[in-house]
Amino acid sequence: MENFVYYNPTEIYFGRGQEEKIGEIIKKHGVKKILFLYGRSSIKKIGLYDKVVKSLKEVKIEFIEHGGVKPNPILSHTLEGVRKAKEFGAEAILGVGGGSVVDEAKAIALGVIVGEEELWSYFRHEKEIKEALPVFDILTLAATGTEMNGNAVITHDETKEKLYISSPLLCPKASILNPELTFTVPKEYQAYAAVDVIAHVIELYFSSDYCPKIQARFIEGLIKTVMETTEAILENPKDYQARAEFMWASTLALNGLAQIGFKGGGFHNHLLAHAIGGLYDLPHGACLSIVIPAWMKWWCAKNPSPFERFAKEVFGLSKAEEGIEALKNWFKKIGSPTSFKEAGLDEKAVEETAKITVQIALVWGLEKYYNFETTKEILMKALS
Amino acid sequence: MENFVYYNPTEIYFGRGQEEKIGEIIKKHGVKKILFLYGRSSIKKIGLYDKVVKSLKEVKIEFIEHGGVKPNPILSHTLEGVRKAKEFGAEAILGVGGGSVVDEAKAIALGVIVGEEELWSYFRHEKEIKEALPVFDILTLAATGTEMNGNAVITHDETKEKLYISSPLLCPKASILNPELTFTVPKEYQAYAAVDVIAHVIELYFSSDYCPKIQARFIEGLIKTVMETTEAILENPKDYQARAEFMWASTLALNGLAQIGFKGGGFHNHLLAHAIGGLYDLPHGACLSIVIPAWMKWWCAKNPSPFERFAKEVFGLSKAEEGIEALKNWFKKIGSPTSFKEAGLDEKAVEETAKITVQIALVWGLEKYYNFETTKEILMKALS
């Protein structure tokens, strides 16, 4: 185990009916005026919008709304939210929706403090986050783990760079996780979510120089839970227990617990996936399932050991390559694309992705692995 | 998954050299005067006492010392600490030692607020904890998980009741976990610690009406890590990686993560072990290894299913009874007693234990399971 610091102050309210407490939870934190952020119409369709408004009004919390968060949230919409929040005098941001909404909530929470002009420089890691407004959320799509971490991902409208910020100051003060609120998540989004959760836990498992056994077991357990519950959910979208265990697995996958104690390692698959997602606005999980099998084959040649363990512990298979193939086939089975072509993209997209990858790699400190040639080589294996 | 609220605000500083930061960590929390609590001589022998004093003085934190915490901390010593802390004007309690020291630190932190007269009523769950001083700790023996939870166990000198308090307000503000500081833990204490950690995760795994699969996998992973690392530690007490993974497993075993989402269940083995420990001042883990096999056999007759899973997932065995026997044999192998006789106690001890169990069961809400006859019957199976 390498040295680490672990601190995660988010209060989690998990289960049926927890969303009804949102007003009192926000009030308990001394907040009286909020920006109420959401996506498009789904929270109205499932009656959640009304519940939230009722709960806020019950405790006299004033709010201004900012709807229209995109699935891959963009800077322009974020900055609009910053302006609204500042004008209104919002003391906190409440995000109700999927990971995209919660991420944009965090970005707005920072933007209110640092200003519209400066916000993107934080995503380029040119400045250190020192303060942000409190963030609260009610999650309607479990995938990114954002409800219990300090990360947020935003895409720059013009440059198409999909970058992240990360700070304990951005951990939500409280997050409400009611699996019932995920019942209407469409099947393909459940598939993309499953890929994202698995990706979160395999990044360091595979790319680190040393993976502690305690972490390997934790991660393998989460992967098996994700696979089992996803299949159950695709069978019956209203399977509460499956939705619940999937939701908690997705929170645990990126709340810091599966990222500590490793020696080295980085989010290589996310680097490549962000490049695709920023350019082509594909769902994040779909970008990941395109790159993961190709990346795994490439990295396995450098360090087969974790891939051998993975094949055995997760799939009961004896060879590293078999494990990679099994994971790829599982992605296909649940309906997430495993090639550029499957996602309607061609060789030109591979080239463009490689170019953006190199740019992002510099920001993320992974440039030694990903020059244009190498990146193109890896991604060509994911072309069809 | 049943509804739950999860909140754990402890900052964990894990790894080599982290103890040198104690002064700045306490200072960062705005604290200037502390009660410095510890056990007997071990922290001086390993040079930790000097490091702590140096670190506190470097940032001009004033402190008063209260040494002599017993392995099963007692109320009288706790109240003495409360008096010292109040007289000195301590703003926080720093516990440096094993779980006993950290528990007593939490009890003192509460006692300073509520007063010496009232403190024991909180252990009898007659009052609700509303406030406590901040607690900081440097852990020198990994077992109880107290470094990352709000629990504290104290024994009443006269009645011999070993009771607990539990509140998020008692979670340490920061805990320092350096595996090197556990290198000199004697082999039998490592054995008792291993039993305690396993006990923490099996309580709800076995006694709940429903154990979510995500929890079952998490728990089985932790048990395997505990077993593997304990054997390595008994071979080589200075195996850093083994000590490190064991330490983190012990933190994860009782920081709340392995206790959420279950339907029903209780800390049955701890109930019985507390009764023995309060009466005979045996190490907590030793009390647990005496009762666990007998309790498992008794409960398995009511609900064999989790015991079948346990046997298969942890030991690769096909029958529930075989799994129970395997665990009992493992306890023997590492040197923790599996009968009253092995611990030098006789049938009279069984009777006395049964009596106290009934009393504590009332405080813990487990009285419907444990009348005198039933308890004696279970414990007689652990006599020899």
Interface residues (C-beta under 8 A of the other chain):
Chain A: M1 E2 N3 F4 V5 Y6 Y7 N8 P9 T10 E11 I12 Y13 F14 G15 R16 G17 Q18 P179 P212 K213 I214 R217 F218 E220 G221 L222 K224 T225 E228 Q241 A244 E245 W248 A249 L252 L257 I260 G261
Chain B: M1 E2 N3 F4 V5 Y6 Y7 N8 P9 T10 E11 I12 Y13 F14 G15 R16 G17 Q18 P179 P212 K213 I214 R217 F218 E220 G221 L222 K224 T225 E228 Q241 A244 E245 W248 A249 L257 I260 G261
